[in-house]
Amino acid sequence: MSSLYHQPFQAPLTPASFLERTVVAFPDRVAVVEGNTRYTYRTLYERVHRLARGLYRLGVQRGDRVAAVVPNTKLALELHLAVPLMGAVLVPINVRLKSKEMSYILNHSEAVVLFVDDTYAERLVPCLEEVPSVRVLIVDGTDKHFPTTRHIEQPVDVLPYESWLHSVPFDPMSVSVQDEWDLISIHYTSGTTGRPKGVMLHHRGAFINAFSEIVEMNLSPDSVYLWTLPMFHAAGWCFPWAATAVGATHVLLRKVEASRIVQLIESEGITHFCAAPPVLTMISQYLESERTGLPGTVHIITAAAPPSPALLRKLESFGAKVTHVYGLTEVYGPFTINEWRKEWDALPDNQRAELKARQGIPYIGLGELTVVDDKMRQVPKDGLTMGEVLMRGNGVMLGYYKDEEATAQAFHGGWFHTGDLAVWHADGYIELKDRQKDIIISGGENISSVEVERVLLEHPSVLEVAVIGIPDRKWGEVPKAFITVQPGECVSVEELQTFCRKRLAHFKCPKEIEFCELPKTNTGKVQKHLLREKEREKQLNTN
């Protein structure tokens, strides 16, 4: 019976095919804006294929790792398009890491070629002495910081990116991906509890995640995407491929500054960008100080930490349309989205902001989600019972590179364990309450640090807050709040504690409050582990 039917050709799902279509549909549309530099999709296509061909000529083979220490520049975008095209594996490295951390990642991934922005070259060259796998160092930028490798024993070729790129003949390559489950990139986690782990992402997941972003965020050829989110963070949530697929314009931004972001929104007609809540707080604060709003509707995608309803209300008042998503590096960035329902528009501001702060349901096509107790039993959808969020499906990593034990632990029971605690509402939407490691257990009662933070953020004098548990002889541990006050504002510890007691059970209220600037990662996440370390040192010194 089957012989009567034609067996269709099955092309592997890969985002490496997106640019091939876009250059035909929109060859003269502006693809890249970086400072005073602008070029079209025709030029981007040529540069990407020169890059892919150049890597091939350097001896890079399918499956080889190509590392990059590059901020949000045109090189970062071109690498995301060229390396998958030729079947190699991209290893984007956080530019803020120390030399030892970078050399560990380069060694662990066994990278053969390293791209680096010239501003980080001096920091990286000493690493190469300890990284025998790297054969070629390609530096992007001026000759001002061009490194020398004369003191390195093993041979390393050092090439300037632009002149090397233009020395490669333009000879378009076919997409070299043979299996959609092949690695597309390896992204290293922050490593706050030990050595960073290499998250293995595959072509199929990247394709589907990028396609989901197009659908969920209404990306089109008229979209103008601002690169506030680092591309080295979870593949830029797959927007290098999503924006390219529809022929949108990429506006590149080296450094996140509120004034520059607002300026680019106005001058370039930005329609979309991604940012963590602390970055949105910066933007909101700037708009407030300038007594201005956003020109037209700007779609903002936020994640990394649950945004407070107070922040969401403020951004809406400036003309932003904020979509709340949730995920991890292990799931390409976003996995769930707070899919908005039109009937919620008619609700009062406070209620609408509370709904918008939830993490929602899975993206289209990415997979399944559940919330379970410690025995892997699904929790009731009552909006009260906390459990761990588990995920599985197309949008989940293959595992941790060269770490079978960590992979087995992460996928215990056939689901990816996020380590995040949430409640499940009756309408099927989840709401994060805390990380498992951040939950505060005081006198046998569970306290959600997120809940306490949200209450404190309602106070008009509070700009940012982080709550952790600190040791207590009577209760085991109690909440402590670290607070950054709004510029020009003054508030006392007693006033904030009274504010909390009117809105929370007394055992949930911070026993201590400290005013300070919160430590953050380059993506805007508050580094609570540094606050805990600070408290531990204080305890040791006291005892």
Residue pairs with C-beta under 8 A, 6 or more apart in sequence:
11 17
12 177
12 178
12 179
12 180
12 182
12 203
12 204
13 180
13 203
13 204
13 207
13 208
14 84
14 175
14 177
14 180
14 184
14 203
14 204
14 206
14 207
15 84
15 184
15 203
15 206
15 207
15 210
15 238
15 241
15 244
15 245
16 81
16 84
16 85
16 175
16 176
16 177
16 203
17 175
18 210
18 241
18 244
18 245
19 41
19 44
19 45
19 48
19 81
19 85
19 244
20 175
21 245
22 41
22 45
22 244
22 245
22 246
22 247
23 41
23 42
23 44
23 45
25 221
25 247
26 41
26 221
26 247
27 40
27 41
27 42
27 45
28 40
28 41
28 42
29 40
29 41
29 221
29 247
29 249
30 38
30 39
30 40
30 249
31 39
31 40
31 41
31 43
31 44
31 244
31 247
31 249
31 250
32 38
32 39
32 43
32 44
32 74
32 77
32 249
32 250
32 252
33 249
33 250
33 251
33 252
33 268
34 73
34 74
34 251
34 252
37 74
39 47
41 247
44 77
44 78
44 81
45 172
46 170
47 74
47 78
47 165
48 78
48 81
48 82
48 85
49 82
49 85
49 170
49 171
49 172
49 173
50 165
50 166
50 168
50 169
50 170
51 78
51 79
51 82
51 165
51 168
52 82
52 83
52 85
52 86
52 173
53 86
53 168
53 169
53 170
53 171
53 173
54 164
54 165
54 167
54 168
55 66
55 82
55 83
55 86
55 88
55 113
56 86
56 173
57 168
58 113
58 135
58 136
59 112
59 135
60 66
60 86
60 88
60 112
60 113
61 88
62 86
62 87
62 88
62 176
62 178
63 87
63 88
63 89
63 182
63 183
64 88
64 89
64 112
64 113
65 88
65 89
65 90
65 91
65 109
65 110
65 111
65 112
65 186
66 79
66 83
66 88
66 89
66 90
66 91
66 111
66 112
66 113
66 114
66 115
67 90
67 91
67 92
67 93
67 105
67 106
67 109
67 111
67 113
67 114
67 115
67 134
68 75
68 76
68 79
68 90
68 91
68 92
68 93
68 114
68 115
68 116
68 232
69 93
69 95
69 102
69 114
69 115
69 116
69 117
69 120
69 124
70 76
70 79
70 92
70 95
70 115
70 116
70 117
70 140
70 231
70 232
71 95
71 117
71 230
71 254
71 255
72 227
72 230
72 231
72 252
72 253
72 254
73 117
73 140
73 252
73 254
74 252
75 115
75 117
75 140
75 161
76 92
76 231
76 232
76 240
76 252
77 231
77 240
77 250
77 252
79 90
79 92
79 115
80 90
80 231
80 235
80 236
80 240
80 241
81 240
81 241
81 244
83 89
83 90
83 185
84 90
84 177
84 184
84 185
84 203
84 206
85 173
85 175
85 176
86 173
86 176
87 176
87 177
87 178
87 182
89 183
89 184
89 185
89 186
90 184
90 185
90 186
91 105
91 106
91 109
91 111
91 185
91 186
91 187
91 188
91 198
92 185
92 187
92 231
92 232
92 235
93 102
93 105
93 106
93 188
93 232
94 188
94 190
94 230
94 232
94 233
94 522
95 117
95 120
95 230
95 232
95 522
96 521
96 522
97 105
99 123
99 124
99 126
99 127
100 127
101 191
101 196
102 123
102 124
102 127
103 127
103 130
103 131
104 195
104 196
105 188
105 196
105 198
106 114
106 127
106 131
106 133
106 134
107 130
107 131
107 133
108 188
108 198
108 401
108 402
109 186
109 188
109 198
109 401
110 133
111 131
111 133
111 134
112 133
112 134
112 135
112 136
113 134
113 135
113 136
113 137
113 138
114 124
114 128
114 134
114 136
114 137
114 138
115 138
115 139
115 140
115 161
116 124
116 137
116 138
116 139
116 140
117 139
117 140
117 141
118 139
118 140
118 141
118 142
118 144
118 145
118 146
119 141
119 145
121 139
121 141
121 145
121 146
121 147
122 145
122 147
124 137
124 147
125 137
125 147
125 148
125 149
125 152
128 134
128 137
128 149
128 152
128 154
128 156
129 151
129 152
129 153
129 154
132 154
134 156
135 155
135 156
135 157
136 156
136 157
136 158
136 159
137 147
137 149
137 156
137 157
137 158
137 159
138 158
138 159
138 160
138 161
138 164
139 145
139 146
139 147
139 158
139 159
139 160
139 161
140 160
140 161
140 162
141 161
143 160
146 158
146 160
147 158
148 158
149 156
149 158
177 203
179 203
180 202
180 203
180 204
180 207
181 202
181 203
181 204
181 398
182 202
182 203
183 200
183 201
183 202
183 398
184 201
184 202
184 203
184 205
184 206
184 235
185 201
185 206
185 235
186 198
186 199
186 200
186 201
186 401
187 198
187 199
187 201
187 232
187 233
187 234
187 235
187 329
188 196
188 197
188 198
188 199
189 196
189 197
189 199
189 329
190 196
190 521
191 197
192 527
192 529
193 529
197 400
197 401
197 403
197 406
198 400
198 401
198 402
198 403
199 329
199 330
199 397
199 400
199 401
200 397
200 398
200 399
200 400
200 401
201 235
201 332
201 397
201 398
202 397
202 398
204 394
205 332
205 394
205 395
205 396
205 397
206 235
206 238
206 241
206 332
207 241
208 365
208 366
208 394
208 395
209 237
209 238
209 332
209 333
209 334
209 363
209 366
209 395
210 238
210 239
210 241
210 242
210 245
211 242
211 245
211 365
212 363
212 364
212 365
212 366
212 395
213 219
213 237
213 238
213 239
213 242
213 334
213 363
214 242
214 245
214 246
215 364
216 323
216 337
216 339
216 363
216 364
217 242
217 272
217 299
217 301
217 323
218 299
219 225
219 242
219 243
219 245
219 246
219 248
219 272
220 246
220 248
221 246
221 247
221 248
222 248
222 271
223 243
223 246
223 248
223 249
223 271
223 272
224 248
224 249
224 251
224 268
224 269
224 270
224 271
224 272
225 239
225 243
225 248
225 249
225 250
225 251
225 270
225 271
225 272
225 273
226 251
226 253
226 261
226 264
226 265
226 268
226 270
226 272
226 273
227 236
227 239
227 250
227 251
227 252
227 253
227 273
228 253
228 256
228 261
228 273
228 274
228 275
228 279
229 236
229 237
229 239
229 273
229 274
229 275
229 523
230 236
230 522
230 523
231 240
233 329
233 333
233 522
233 523
234 327
234 328
234 329
234 332
234 333
235 241
235 332
235 333
236 274
236 333
237 274
237 301
237 303
237 327
237 332
237 333
237 334
238 332
238 333
239 274
240 250
243 249
243 250
244 250
248 272
249 268
251 264
251 268
251 270
253 260
253 261
253 264
256 275
256 279
256 282
256 524
258 282
258 283
258 285
258 286
259 286
261 273
261 283
262 283
262 286
262 287
262 290
262 292
262 294
264 270
265 294
265 295
265 298
266 295
269 296
270 298
271 297
271 298
271 299
272 298
272 299
272 300
272 301
273 298
273 299
273 300
273 301
274 300
274 301
274 302
274 303
275 283
275 300
275 301
275 302
275 524
276 302
276 303
276 304
276 305
276 523
276 524
276 525
277 302
277 304
277 305
277 306
277 307
277 308
277 311
277 524
278 305
278 464
278 518
278 520
278 524
278 525
278 526
279 524
280 300
280 302
280 307
280 311
280 315
280 322
281 311
281 463
281 464
283 315
284 311
284 314
284 315
284 318
285 463
285 486
285 487
287 293
287 294
287 318
288 314
289 487
293 317
293 318
293 319
294 318
294 319
294 320
295 319
296 319
297 319
297 320
297 321
298 319
298 320
298 321
299 320
299 321
299 323
300 315
300 320
300 321
300 322
300 323
301 322
301 323
301 325
301 334
302 322
302 323
302 324
302 325
303 324
303 325
303 326
303 327
303 333
303 334
304 523
304 524
304 525
305 524
305 525
305 526
306 324
306 357
306 359
306 432
306 450
306 454
307 322
307 324
307 356
307 357
308 357
308 453
308 454
308 457
308 458
309 350
309 353
309 354
309 356
309 357
309 454
309 458
310 353
310 454
310 457
310 458
311 457
312 322
312 324
312 353
312 356
312 357
313 349
313 350
313 353
315 322
316 322
316 349
316 353
322 356
323 337
323 338
323 340
324 337
324 338
324 356
324 357
324 358
324 359
324 360
325 333
325 334
325 335
325 336
325 337
325 338
325 359
325 360
325 363
326 334
326 335
326 336
326 337
326 359
326 360
326 430
326 432
327 333
327 334
327 335
327 336
328 335
328 418
329 397
330 396
330 397
330 410
330 416
330 418
331 366
331 391
331 395
331 396
331 397
331 416
332 395
332 397
334 363
335 362
335 363
335 366
335 367
335 369
335 391
335 395
335 396
336 359
336 360
336 361
336 362
336 363
336 369
336 430
337 360
337 361
337 362
337 363
338 355
338 356
338 357
338 358
338 359
338 360
338 429
339 360
339 361
340 356
344 352
344 355
345 352
347 355
357 431
357 454
358 425
358 429
358 430
358 431
359 422
359 429
359 430
359 431
359 432
360 429
360 430
361 369
361 428
361 429
361 430
362 368
362 369
362 391
362 393
362 395
363 395
365 394
365 395
366 393
366 394
366 395
367 391
367 392
367 393
367 394
367 395
367 396
368 391
368 392
368 393
369 389
369 390
369 391
369 430
370 378
370 389
370 390
370 415
371 378
371 379
371 387
371 388
371 389
371 390
371 422
371 423
371 424
371 430
372 378
372 379
372 387
372 388
372 390
373 379
373 385
373 387
373 388
374 388
376 413
378 387
379 385
379 386
379 387
379 423
379 424
380 424
381 424
381 425
381 426
381 428
382 423
382 424
382 426
383 423
383 424
383 425
383 426
383 431
384 423
385 423
385 424
386 421
386 422
386 423
386 433
386 446
386 448
387 421
387 422
387 423
387 424
388 417
388 418
388 419
388 420
388 421
388 422
388 436
389 418
389 420
389 421
389 422
389 430
389 432
390 413
390 415
390 416
390 417
390 418
391 415
391 416
391 418
392 414
392 415
392 416
396 416
397 416
399 407
399 410
399 411
400 406
400 407
400 410
409 417
410 416
410 417
411 417
419 435
419 436
419 437
420 432
420 434
420 435
420 436
421 432
421 433
421 434
421 435
421 436
421 439
421 448
422 430
422 431
422 432
422 433
423 430
423 431
423 433
424 430
425 431
432 450
433 439
433 448
433 450
433 451
434 448
434 449
434 450
438 449
438 468
438 528
439 446
439 447
439 448
439 449
440 446
440 447
440 448
440 449
440 467
440 468
440 469
440 477
440 478
440 479
441 447
441 469
441 476
441 477
442 469
442 472
442 475
442 476
442 477
442 478
442 479
442 507
443 474
443 475
443 476
443 507
445 507
447 469
447 479
447 507
447 508
449 466
449 467
449 468
449 469
449 479
451 504
451 508
452 467
452 479
452 481
452 500
452 504
452 508
452 509
452 510
453 465
453 466
453 467
453 481
455 499
455 500
455 503
455 504
456 462
456 465
456 467
456 481
456 483
456 496
456 499
456 500
456 510
457 464
457 465
458 499
458 503
459 491
459 496
459 499
460 486
460 489
461 485
461 486
461 489
461 490
461 491
462 483
462 484
462 485
462 486
462 491
462 496
463 484
463 485
463 486
463 487
464 483
464 484
464 518
464 526
465 481
465 482
465 483
465 484
465 518
466 481
466 482
466 518
466 526
466 528
466 531
467 479
467 480
467 481
467 482
467 510
468 479
468 480
468 482
468 528
468 531
468 532
468 535
469 477
469 478
469 479
469 480
470 477
470 478
470 479
470 480
470 511
470 512
470 535
471 477
471 539
472 478
472 511
475 507
478 510
478 511
478 512
479 508
479 509
479 510
479 511
480 510
480 511
480 512
480 513
480 514
480 535
481 496
481 510
481 512
481 513
481 514
482 513
482 514
482 515
482 516
482 518
482 531
483 496
483 513
483 514
483 515
483 516
484 515
484 516
484 517
484 518
485 491
485 515
493 513
496 510
496 513
497 509
497 510
497 513
500 508
500 509
500 510
501 509
518 526
518 527
518 531
519 526
519 527
519 530
519 531
520 526
520 527
521 527
